[in-house]
Amino acid sequence: MISWYKKFCSQPHQPFFTNGIVFFILFMALFGLAFGSYINIDSSLYTYHAYALIFIVFIQFFLGFLFVVFPKFLMQAEIESKEYMKQFYLYFIASLGFFLSIIFYSKLIIYFQILMLFAQILSFVLLYKIHKKSTMPDKNDTKWILISFFTGLISHFIYIFSNIVTNYSYELLKISINSGFYLFLFMIVFTISQRMIPFFTRVMVPDYQINKSHYLLNIFFILLLIKVIILSFEDAKLNLFIDIPIFLFLLIELYKWKLPTFKTPAIVWILHLGIYWIVIAFFISIIESIFAYIYPNIYFEKIVIHTLALGYFVTVLIGFGTRVILGHSGRKIETKLFAKLIFIFLQIFVLLRIFSSISMDFGLSYTVFIELSTIIFIVLLLVWSLKYIVILIEPEKKIEKKSKWSI
């Protein structure tokens, strides 16, 4: 048991990925049961679905990744096990306490939210110290990761504060969710993506030349900030004025990248698909805004957020996760038929979830489609976990030398 624990704690992605996938499945199952009225929950959908995924689930996955690559970006020593494991315990206790409080006693929720915020403050401070200590001349990517993370701390605090105050609580909650999704989570994932996806591509296609705009992250953050401000008006028509600039900016930027998608193995092209989902999401948002002008009775039910969260976040999460798990366990970084099928079925599922958002407009049962989508998604997460997450928790054994392509 001691040997297993030492192995489990030996690399930061192992405990954080494990925690992330466990609570991802649990919160999705909770959402499905509550949405279908199989259980009664004394909490809003914002709390057990939006808040849970933004501030508890997704961030733990990408923290596991950041704790691995952040020191490498800055040419610093690896983070010691005792440092990230202290934080892991806080995240685990806060996640479990939050989950159980939703089911059994909602008045305790706020205490575990505060504990989660405290854990995230510690994570930010740890990453900031590494950033500050580094003498690397180019620290732009890590700077934007920290800016996004700090924005997330503010968004998280606003969400907790919105549960305490009575006046303007709904307005504060909306600001928290929108800024948490776009300026915190989306910006962190995008910053990592624009750094790692071109790099992984060049590893697999040596003649590929990385070509990105110098002020890519600066411009993108400003555009997302305007997006969050416009969302506060809750008028789909207004989104048109920011979604068109974002769509065109991303289209031009991806054209400059010239990703050789068809020349790369599946472990790389799946990451390319994730990036393409961003463009698709904002194109859908433009369509939604146009319909708000000409056919205002057409319902799009959070279609853009789910396209980004499932098409982009989850695709990149599984792509990065698979690569990191294989590379850091000493296995060959390759994508066999099983993994390819997981990736393909995930894309089909995203299309199903997109259709679910507009199913009512065709006279179909929205509830049935959402419950079906939830079940399929949980199955996909379980199948992927049984193949890859088990690698993180398996007993220590002799393994081959780590692949030179690992992070």
N, C-alpha and C positions, 0 to 999 in steps of 0.2 A: 504493500500500500504506500509506503514511504517512497519507494522507487517510482511508482506511478505518479504520485503527487509532484515529485521533483521534475518529472518529464512534462507533466501537464503545465507546470508553472515556468518552464524553461524558456518559452517564447511568448510574447504578449498576445499574439493573435489567437493562441489556443484557448485561453479562458474567455476572452472577449467574444470571439466568434461563437463559441459554445453557448455563452450566456445570451448572445444576440439571437441565435436561431431558436433556442428554447422558448424565449419570451415572444419571439415573432409568431411562432406557432400557437402559443397560449393566447396571445391577444387576438389573433385572427379567429381562433376557435371561440373566444369570448364574444367577439363581434358577431359571428354567425349565430350563436345561441341567443344573444340579446336581440339581434335584428329579426330573427324568426319568432321572437316572443316565447322561446323555450325556457328562458330564465328571466327574472325581473331584476333589473339593476337600477339602483338609486343614484345614477350618475348620467351625465349627458354624453352624447355621442362624441362630442369634442374631447371629453376627458378620456374615455376608455378606447377611443380609436385614434383621433388626430394627435392628441397630446402623447399618448402611449407610443405611437410609431415615430413621431418626430423627436421627442426628448428622451425616449427610453430605448427603443429597439434599434433604429437605423444608426444612431450616433455610436452605439456600442460596437457595431460592426466596423465602422470606419475609424473608430478610436483604436481598435485592435490593429488595423492596417497602419494608422498613423504612428503608433508606438513602435512599429517596425521601421517604417521608411523615413519618418521625420528626422531622426538623428543622421540617417544616411544622406538625406538631402543636404544637411549642414555639415557633413564630415565630422560628426561627433561620436563619442562612444555610445554603445547600446545602452538603453535604459535598464537599470538593474531590476531583477525580478522582484525584490522587496518593494520597490517603488510602485510598479504597476499593479502588483497583487493587492496592496493596501487599497488601491482605488477599486480594483475588481470586487473586493468584498463589499465595499460601499455600494457599488452599482448593483450587485446581486441582492443585497438586503433591501435596498430601495425599490428595486424592480419587483421582487417577491412581495414585499409589504404593500406596494401600490396595487398589485394584481389581486391579492387577497382582500384588501380593504374595499375594492370595488365590489367584490362579491358579497362580503359579509358585513362590513361596517364602514360606510363611505366617509364618516366623520374623521377617520384616520388618514384619509388620502393625502391631505395637505401636508402632514408631517413627513410622509415618505417623498412627497414632491420636494420639500425643502432639503431632505437628505440627498436626493438626486441632484438638485442644484448645487449643493455643497461639493459633491463628488465631481461634478463638471467644472467647478471652479478650480479644484485641485488639478484636474487634467489640463486646464488652460494654463495654470501657473507652471506646471511641469514643462509643457511645450514651449512656453514663453522663455523659460530659463535656458533651454537648449538653444532657442533662436538667438537670444541675447549673447550667449557665450560664444557662438560661432563667429569666426572671422572671415567666413566665405564672402566674397565680393557681391555675389548675386543671391539675395535672400528674398526675392520677390514672391515666389510661390508660398514659402512658409509664412511670409508676412500676411498674405491674403487668407491663408488658413486661419491664422490667429485673429485677424479682423472678423472673419466669418464666425469663428468660435465665440468671440467676445459679443458679437451681435446676438448669438444664440443665448448667451447668459442673460442678456437684457430681455430678450423675448421670453425666456423661461421665467424670469422674475415677474414680468408683466402678467404672465398667465396665473402665477400664484397670487399676485396682488389682486387680479380680477375676481378671484374667489373669496377675497376678504372684503372688498368694498362693495357697496350696494349701488351707488351712482356710477353710471357709465361702465358697468361690469361687462356687458355684452360687447361694447365697442373695444374695450381693452382686450377681451378674449380674442376678438377677430384680428386685432393688430398683432397679438402674440402668435396666433396660428399662422397668419400670412407671412410675417417676418421670420418666424421660426422655420417655415417651410422653404421660403425663397432665399432669404439672406443668410440663414444659418445652414440648414441641411443641403439645399441645392447648391449653394455657393461652395461649400466644403467639398462636396462630391465632384463638382465641376472643376475646381482647382486641382484636385488629385487627378482627375481624368485627363485634363489638358497637359498635365506633366507626364503621366505614366503611359497613356495610350500611344502617343507618338513614339515614346521610348521603346515600348514593347514591340511596336511595329518595325522600328529600325533594327531591333535585335533579330527579328525573323526575316526581314527583307533588308539586307545590309546596304543596298544602294538607295534606300528611301531617304530623302532629305526632309528633316523637320523644318517646317516653315509656319510660324505663328506670328500674329500681330504683337508688337512690343507692349502695347497697352491693352491687351485682350482682357485681363482680369479687372482692370480699372473701369473700362467701358461697360463690361458686363455687370459689374456690381452696381453702377449708377443706373443702368437700365432696369435691373431687378428692384432697386430701391424705388424707382418711379412706379414700377408695377405694383409694389406693395401699397404705395400711397393711393393709386387709382383703385385698387381693390377695396380700400376702406369706404368708398362711395357705394359699393354693392350695386353697380350698374354695369351690366355686361356690355352695353354699348360703348362705354368709355374705354374698355380694354383694347378696343381697336387701335387707339392712338399710341399705345405702347407695344402691343403685340406685333404690329407690322415692323417697327424698327428692330425689335428683338429678332424676329424671324429673318429679316434681311441681313442683319448683322451676323447671325449664326450661319446663314447660307453662304455668305461671302467668306466667312472665316473657314468653314469646312472645305470650301472650294480651294482655298489657299493650302490647306493641309494636304489635299490630294492623297487621301488614305488609299493604299493599294489593297482594298478589302479582299478582292478575289485572288490575290497572290499570297495571302496569309493563312496559316492554319486556324482551326476553329477556336483555339484558345485566345486568338487575337481578334478574329473577325466578329466574335460575339461582343467584344468591347466596342468595336466600330458600330454594331447595331444599337448598342446602348446610346451612343452619341447621336445617332440618327433619330432616335425617338424624341430627342429634345426639339429638333426641327419640326417633327410631326406634331408634337404637342402644341407648339405655338401656332402652327398652321390650323389645327383644330380650333384653337382659341379665336383665331381670326374668323373662321367660319361661324363659330358661336356668336360672335359680336355682330356679324352681318345679319344673321338670322334674328338677332334681337331687334334690329331695325325693321326687317321686312316681314318676319313671321315670329312675333314675340311669344306666341303660345307654344313654340317648340322648346322642349325641356332637355337640358344637357347634363344635369346632375353631376357636378364636380368632375367632369370628364377630363379637363386639363390636368388637374392635380393627380388623378389616378393614372393618366398616361405617363406623366413624369415619374411618379412614385414607382409604378410597376414596370413600365417600359424602360425607363432610364435607370433609376436607383437599383431596382432588383436585378436587372440584367448586368449592370456593372458590378453589383455586389457579388453575384454568383460567379461572374467572370474573374474578378480580382480574387475572390475567396478561393475558387478552385485552383488558381495559379499559385497563390501563396501557400495553401495547404500542401499541394504536391511538391513545390520547390523546397519548402522548409522541412519536409519530412524525409527528404532525400530521394524522393521518387522522381521519375522522369516527367517533365512538364509536357504532357501531351493530352489531347482530347480524343478519346476513343468513342465508339458508336454510342455508348450509354450516355456520356456527357453531351454529345451532339444532340441526342434525342431530348434530353432535359432542356437544352437551350432552345430547340425548335418548339417544343411544347409550351415553353414559357412565352414565346412570341405569340403563339396561337391563343394562349390564355389572355394575354394583354389585349388582343383584338376582341376576345369575348367580353372582357371587362369594359372596353370602350363601347361595344354594342349595348351592353347592359345599361349604360348611362342614358341611352336614347331609346331603350326598348319600349317605354311607355308611349312614345310618339307613334309606334306601330301597332298600338293596341295590345301589346304583350304584357305579361306579368313581370313587373320590375322586381318584385320580391323573389320570385322563382329564379330569375337570372342572377340576382345578387347572391342568393344562397348557393346556387350552383357554382358560381365563380369562387366563392369562399371555400367550398369543399375542394374544388380542383386545385386552388392555390395551396391549401394546406397539404394536400397529397404531393404536390410538386416539391414543397419545402421538405417534407418527410423523406421523399425518395432521394433528393439531393443530399440530405443529412446522413442518411443510411449509407451513402457511398463515400462522402467526404468528411463530414463532421466526426464520424466514428474514428477517422485517422487521428484526430486531435486528442481523443480520450482513450486510445488503445494503449495497452501496456508497452513499456519500453522494450525494444528489440534491436538487434543489429540491423542497420540499414546501409544502403549504398551511399557513396559520397554524394553530397549535395550537388544538384545540377548547377552548372555555371550560369544558367539563365535565371536562377532564382533571384529574388529581390535582395 
